[in-house]
Amino acid sequence: MRTASLSPGEENEGTMSSATAEPEATEQAELARQLTEWAALGFHGLRSALFFAESLPLVWLQSPPARSARKGSERAASGSARRRGAAPRPPSREAVETALARLRTLFEQDAKAIGRGVMPLSVLTPRDWLGHGGRFLRILGDARTVVARRARRESRDFGARAKPWLDELPAYYRRNFHYQTDGYLSARSAELYEHQVELLFRGGADAMRRLILPPLRAHFGDDPRTRDGQGLRFLELGSGTGSASHAVARAFPRAKLTCLDLSFPYTRHARQQLAAYDRVECVQGDAARLEFADGCFDAVYSVFLFHELPLPVRELVLEEARRVLKPGGFFGLVDSLQTGDDPELDWALDFFPREFHEPYYAHYAAHPMETLVRRAGFESVEQGTGYLAKWIAARSAPKLPTAVDDPGRSAALNPPNSPD
């Protein structure tokens, strides 16, 4: 039998070919990453420009005629109501420029996370763009009603479709958040909500929601056994119509995701929007009274939930999240900035709740969530910001050893001659 062998020259040539291939592969990977980032940034730019253009008619609808009606309503109100309804000064040009700069930075952060593989490029896939124009026309048609409701400070104005749900919900939830028609309690509201929010934030809402993904990915690391979510169970609290759920489901395609929201119509809408994901279930329920067993989830998170809760409910939600988490499990949230998170944007924290009905926002803004998270028993608390949002990531405390887990500890606590 003849054994093939390489001459010294051939060996060197093979080694050189292998060494050359590695830099080429690295260069190709870097080029792919850059192209992915550029594609994501380009998409963000076009999408933001679209929502910015669509927001202009809504700004006009609140021009002098609407504002005059509002001022007349405020003059007719009582002294205390007039103080509550006083319109804040519009932001200065410098303040608006700062906010737009933060929006650009958010888009860059999001694009880089996609380029690094924290989430796939497919998280940018438009949802129901065929219905985009129709939704926008419906929003324009409803805008005058919303402006009039805002002028009268009517926060409990519900239509016939929403009223049947009221008696089954907590008192704090029975209101028109943002003065939107039917609050969160009709199919019409659920169909328009995401579009309305993107108009408000000039196309930045989805990118802010995705701030939950980098810390969530970091918690589970690059372990190939869990990178795609295999064997993991996630719980999203206050999932609304499922916008954040789309991104999490794509980033962890094999994780089981339970989406929970207090609104029946929004839960039904989310179920329709997320029907393509076999491992996602949408259930109606109260985040302050979870009907899940202790320690059954690997991760519990929320996106833009806590600023709409009174303090006692915030504390209950955190307690319940810790209860249903496995020891060492991930807890995270994305929500509005709070005072001091980005001092140059503190003006927005005063402007927003007074222009858009948010009864618990002022208290939320003044009381850091990090403090509540630590007080609830979570550890390793981290945080960051992006545009008008902040993210917080933590983990539940590891399981303490028990007599069953640690016989040595049991013996130390109960020596043989102990009276007990």
Beta strands, then each sheet from edge to edge (+ up, - down):
strand 1: 233-237
strand 2: 256-261
strand 3: 280-284
strand 4: 297-303
strand 5: 325-336
strand 6: 378-386
strand 7: 389-396
sheet 1: 3+ 2+ 1+ 4+ 5+ 7- 6+
end
